[in-house]
Amino acid sequence: MAKKNQTLGEFIIENQDSFKYTSGELSRLINSIRLAAKVVNHEVNKAGLVDITGAAGDTNIQGEDQQKLDVYANEKFIQTLTKRNIVCGIASEEEDDFVAINSQDENNQNKYVVLIDPLDGSSNIDVNVSVGTIFSIYRRVTPLGTPVKLEDFLQKGSKQVAAGYVVYGTSTMLVYTTGYGVNGFTLNPAIGTFYLSHPNMTFPEDGNIYSVNEGNYLDFPLGIKKYIKYCQEEEDERPYTSRYIGSLVSDFHRNMIKGGVYMYPKGSRNPNGKLRLLYECNPMAFIAEQANGKSSDGYTRTMDVEPTELHQRVPFICGSKNMVNKVEEFMQKFGE
Ligand code: P6P
């Protein structure tokens, strides 16, 4: 049971037994993500000083090598998960191939793999717009103690055991699910502790916010064009408003709280859409469904898509259930 102002650590311990695979490993895994998030948060929050202390790729006044933040975030999450020896493999947007952890150790009984977008929306950092980390957790499907394989990562989203995101915004929040609802924790930076601030988060079934990059309008499938015009029509005085931050985690988080739908359709420049199935769409879809929302490509449930490659892209429509249903109605009526 979620109690407001509980710390993330207390919440994990208290709810560990409700998790059907309870062995403490998943708890330790969420805890290691918590630690990495705090380290990345510290760097993200001082990013604006990079130009003063040294441009990315240069050395700062302390003579340290200044790293691009997404490379930095990637290294911190991989380092933390490796050091704590909790997972057998990691896939990341920043890594061409998956990273096997302790694969030569036949005693390696670690049963989880993590897929991560270490710093989504990182191009927003230079203009001080919020960014996020997205993570997705599966149980491996190959035998324990053997080197992890690609098939351990190419699992349908419906097989996820946990998923979450960190949003580095006006405050830093960690929002995650293990299949028993969605809870949001806000970091108190003064003491470095996450507190339960948003228990049992749910998408309003309806909303009046649509989030899409309308600069690509001419490139959209007809169904999406028709939906956008539907939102803009005066009829019934529909109160829709367009809100698009250019950072998936931030748009998703606002839409989950206020009600809304996020769309990244396919187009000539992105024939399969832009967002990655395994470490962007599936984790956000898991959270959305656990929060009474919905996620699809306009035709197929996101978490039912059979993955074929690590960095595969899919069209992504996600948010308030009735709004996703309306987009699907237009997509299925007017098609491509
Ligand atoms: P565009 C960031 O690069 C990202 O992956 C999402 O966070 C964001 O919603 C989208 O791409 C923005 O893409 O093409 O609209 O700039």
Boltz pocket constraint, residues with backbone or C-beta under 6 A from the ligand:
constraints:
  - pocket:
      binder: B
      contacts: [[A, 120], [A, 121], [A, 122], [A, 213], [A, 246], [A, 247], [A, 248], [A, 249], [A, 251], [A, 274], [A, 275]]
      max_distance: 6.0
